[in-house]
Amino acid sequence: MPRWMVNGRALAGDGMPRIMGILNVTPDSFSDGGRYLDPSAAIDRAHRLVAEGADLLDVGGESTRPGSLPVAAAEQLRRILPVIEASVRLGVPISVDTSDPLVARHALAAGAQIINDVRGLRDPALRTLVAETQASAVVMHMQGDPEIMQRNPHYNDVVTEVRDWLQHQVEQAVAAGIPRTHLAIDPGIGFGKTTAHNLALIRQLDALAPIGCAILVGTSRKRFLGELTGRDLPDRLVPSVVSALAALARGASIVRVHDVAATRDALQTWHALQPTEPLR
């Protein structure tokens, strides 16, 4: 399994799945918008996520839910910088969820180590920044932009097209000077995809393995789980955990989740149930 190096440490590739805890410092994120907009509430949430077992935190100041509009860099920074500065003391890597090079630069200066870009490092300035700072990054696939991505997503072959796009973006990043081991890839579940597209990508996640990067998957609480189960947002814990386990079983190294404690319990149980050498 490919390694993902973050600040000189292997965060994936050692056979142990990792949990990325979601921390949305926004008023309008699809699941928890507004709950952690106040910096003190967000910092308390960061402490709780780490206590529950998060291996890294993903801090974002701009919602990318379907239909969302861009947020100015200054406003993103106002929201996230106090949270990043406090959270780096928790001893886990901090990721910043942004596509803006200015936001990324200030977040890295504040102690973040990972850029999680839903636009897949399309911006050459962001690729250059990651290379120059020796940061790590997540390259995610998204068809279109958040404002329009769910209007009518279409693919001839979603798995092949997502794989080829991610491959191209990774090669561009490597050409810009970013080591492949500093890159993780994300198929972008729910970002310009129907439920059928999402299911195909999870079922055939191992098709992304030839790219040679660690795979991160985020299914937590997403709309397609509601479409599968009929459950509203507050009741999607079980399908969120099951879909995370399914992704890990098919080649993911990192899962991005809201419910860290439940995911950690499921991972520990799942790991204990894997085949071992016969007792003698």
C-alpha positions in Angstrom: 0.0 0.0 0.0 1.5 3.4 -1.0 2.9 5.6 1.8 1.6 9.1 2.5 4.3 11.1 4.1 3.3 14.1 6.3 6.1 16.1 7.9 8.5 13.2 7.6 6.1 10.7 9.1 4.3 7.9 7.3 0.6 8.6 7.8 -0.5 5.8 5.5 1.1 2.7 3.9 1.9 0.8 7.1 -1.2 -1.3 7.0 -3.0 0.8 9.7 -6.1 2.7 8.6 -6.2 6.4 9.6 -9.2 8.5 10.6 -9.4 12.2 9.5 -11.8 14.1 11.7 -13.9 16.8 10.0 -13.9 20.2 11.6 -16.1 22.7 9.6 -15.7 26.2 10.8 -18.5 27.4 8.6 -22.1 28.6 8.9 -23.4 26.5 6.1 -21.7 23.1 5.8 -24.3 20.4 4.9 -24.1 18.4 8.2 -22.8 20.7 11.0 -22.9 24.2 9.5 -22.8 26.8 12.3 -22.2 24.4 15.1 -18.4 25.2 15.3 -18.3 28.7 13.7 -17.3 30.2 17.1 -13.5 29.6 17.6 -13.9 28.3 21.1 -16.5 25.8 20.0 -14.3 24.7 17.1 -11.3 24.3 19.4 -13.3 22.3 21.9 -14.5 20.1 19.0 -10.8 19.6 17.9 -9.9 18.4 21.4 -12.9 16.0 21.3 -12.1 14.6 17.9 -8.5 13.8 18.9 -9.7 12.3 22.2 -12.1 10.0 20.3 -9.2 8.8 18.2 -8.7 11.1 15.2 -5.3 10.6 13.6 -5.5 13.9 11.8 -7.9 16.9 11.6 -9.3 18.6 8.5 -10.2 22.2 9.2 -12.2 24.1 6.6 -13.6 27.7 6.5 -15.6 27.4 3.2 -18.5 25.0 2.6 -18.3 23.0 -0.5 -21.7 21.3 -0.2 -23.8 21.2 -3.4 -25.0 24.7 -4.3 -22.5 26.5 -2.1 -20.8 29.8 -3.2 -17.2 30.8 -2.8 -16.0 32.4 0.4 -13.4 35.2 0.3 -9.9 34.3 1.4 -10.0 36.9 4.2 -13.1 35.4 5.7 -11.8 31.8 5.4 -8.7 32.9 7.3 -10.7 34.7 10.0 -12.6 31.5 10.6 -9.8 29.0 10.6 -6.5 30.5 11.8 -7.4 30.6 15.5 -8.5 27.0 15.3 -5.4 25.8 13.5 -3.1 27.7 15.8 -4.8 26.1 18.8 -5.1 22.6 17.3 -1.5 22.1 16.3 -0.8 21.7 20.1 -2.9 18.5 20.0 -0.1 16.5 18.4 -1.8 15.3 15.3 -1.3 16.6 11.7 -3.7 19.4 10.7 -5.1 19.6 7.2 -6.7 22.7 5.7 -9.7 22.2 3.4 -9.2 24.9 0.8 -8.4 25.6 -2.9 -7.2 29.1 -2.3 -3.4 29.6 -2.4 -3.5 32.5 -0.1 -5.5 30.6 2.5 -3.2 27.7 2.1 -0.1 29.7 2.6 -1.3 31.3 5.8 -2.7 28.0 7.1 0.7 26.3 6.6 2.4 29.2 8.3 0.0 28.7 11.3 1.1 25.1 11.6 -1.1 23.1 9.1 0.8 20.4 7.2 -1.7 19.2 4.6 -3.7 21.0 1.9 -6.9 19.2 1.1 -8.0 20.6 -2.2 -11.5 19.6 -3.5 -10.4 21.0 -6.9 -7.5 18.6 -7.2 -4.6 21.1 -7.3 -5.8 22.5 -10.6 -4.3 25.9 -9.6 -0.6 26.0 -10.6 0.1 28.5 -7.7 -1.2 25.9 -5.2 1.0 23.2 -6.7 4.0 25.5 -6.5 3.2 26.4 -2.8 2.9 22.7 -1.8 6.2 22.0 -3.5 8.1 24.9 -2.0 6.9 24.3 1.5 7.3 20.5 1.3 3.7 20.2 2.5 1.5 17.2 1.8 -1.8 17.4 -0.2 -5.0 15.6 -1.0 -5.9 15.6 -4.7 -9.7 15.2 -5.0 -11.9 14.7 -8.0 -14.9 17.0 -8.6 -16.9 17.4 -11.7 -17.7 21.1 -12.1 -17.8 23.4 -9.1 -19.8 23.1 -5.8 -22.4 25.6 -7.1 -23.4 23.4 -10.0 -21.8 20.0 -9.5 -25.0 18.1 -8.6 -27.3 19.5 -11.3 -26.8 16.7 -13.8 -23.5 14.8 -13.3 -22.7 12.5 -16.3 -19.9 10.1 -17.1 -19.5 7.5 -19.8 -17.5 5.4 -17.4 -17.2 7.1 -14.0 -14.4 4.8 -12.6 -12.1 5.2 -15.6 -12.7 8.9 -16.0 -12.1 9.7 -12.3 -9.0 7.5 -12.3 -7.6 9.1 -15.4 -8.3 12.6 -14.1 -6.6 11.9 -10.8 -3.7 10.3 -12.6 -3.2 13.5 -14.7 -3.4 15.8 -11.7 -0.9 13.7 -9.7 1.5 13.8 -12.6 1.1 17.6 -12.9 1.8 17.8 -9.1 4.9 15.6 -9.4 6.1 17.7 -12.3 5.8 20.8 -10.1 8.1 19.3 -7.6 5.8 17.5 -5.1 7.0 14.0 -4.2 4.4 11.4 -5.0 4.7 10.2 -1.4 3.4 13.6 -0.3 0.1 13.1 -2.2 -3.1 11.3 -1.4 -5.9 10.9 -3.8 -9.7 11.2 -3.2 -12.4 10.1 -5.7 -14.7 12.8 -4.4 -17.7 10.9 -3.3 -20.7 13.2 -3.7 -18.8 15.8 -5.7 -20.5 15.8 -9.1 -21.7 12.2 -8.8 -25.0 10.4 -8.5 -25.7 7.7 -6.0 -24.9 5.1 -8.8 -21.6 6.9 -9.5 -20.7 6.9 -5.8 -21.4 3.2 -5.4 -19.4 2.3 -8.5 -16.4 4.2 -7.2 -16.5 2.6 -3.8 -17.0 -0.9 -5.3 -14.1 -0.5 -7.7 -11.8 1.7 -5.5 -8.9 -0.6 -6.2 -8.9 0.7 -9.8 -7.2 3.8 -8.4 -4.3 1.8 -7.0 -2.1 2.1 -10.1 -1.8 5.8 -9.6 0.6 4.9 -6.7 -0.8 7.2 -4.0 -2.6 6.6 -0.8 -6.4 6.7 -1.1 -8.6 8.9 1.1 -12.4 8.5 1.0 -15.1 10.6 2.6 -18.6 9.2 2.7 -19.7 10.5 6.1 -23.4 11.5 6.3 -23.6 12.2 2.6 -26.8 12.5 0.6 -26.3 9.2 -1.2 -26.4 7.3 2.1 -29.8 9.0 2.7 -31.0 7.9 -0.7 -29.9 4.3 0.0 -31.5 4.1 3.5 -34.2 6.8 3.6 -32.4 8.3 6.6 -32.1 12.0 7.3 -28.8 13.5 8.3 -29.1 12.9 12.1 -29.7 9.2 11.5 -26.8 8.3 9.0 -24.3 7.1 11.5 -24.6 3.4 10.6 -24.4 3.8 6.8 -21.5 6.2 7.3 -19.5 3.7 9.3 -20.4 0.8 7.0 -19.4 2.8 3.9 -16.1 3.8 5.6 -15.3 0.1 6.3 -16.2 -0.8 2.7 -13.8 1.8 1.4 -11.0 0.6 3.6 -11.6 -3.0 2.5 -11.2 -2.0 -1.1 -7.9 -0.1 -0.8 -8.5 3.2 1.1 -5.9 4.1 3.7 -7.7 7.1 5.2 -11.4 7.8 5.9 -12.7 11.4 6.5 -15.5 11.3 9.0 -17.7 13.3 11.4 -18.2 10.5 13.9 -14.7 9.6 15.0 -15.5 7.5 18.1 -18.0 5.2 16.3 -15.6 4.8 13.3 -12.7 4.0 15.6 -14.8 1.3 17.4 -15.8 -0.2 14.1 -12.2 -0.2 12.9 -10.9 -1.9 16.0 -13.7 -4.6 15.8 -13.1 -5.1 12.1 -9.4 -5.4 12.6 -9.8 -8.0 15.4 -12.0 -10.1 13.1 -9.5 -10.4 10.3 -8.0 -13.8 9.6 -5.0 -14.7 11.7 -2.6 -17.7 12.0 -4.4 -20.8 13.3 -4.0 -21.3 17.1 -1.8 -24.2 18.0 
